[in-house]
Amino acid sequence: MYNQQILMHVSDAGSLLGCSSQIIYQLINCGELKAFKAGRAWKISSESVHRYANSRLNN
């Protein structure tokens, strides 16, 4: 059994968090969201987005 992570685009993460793609890029650049580049597109794990949302809710 393996841990399957879902990867999403910047626009998908923005929709999930209720913010713009520009904010997602800022969160990637400051290290709040873990992401990697695949070609020209950024890929973000759903786990990273959920961790960020939970950390914001707990503060």
Secondary structure, 3 states (H helix, E strand, C coil): CCCCCCEECHHHHHHHHCCCHHHHHHHHHCCCCCEEEECCEEEEEHHHHHHHHHHHHHC
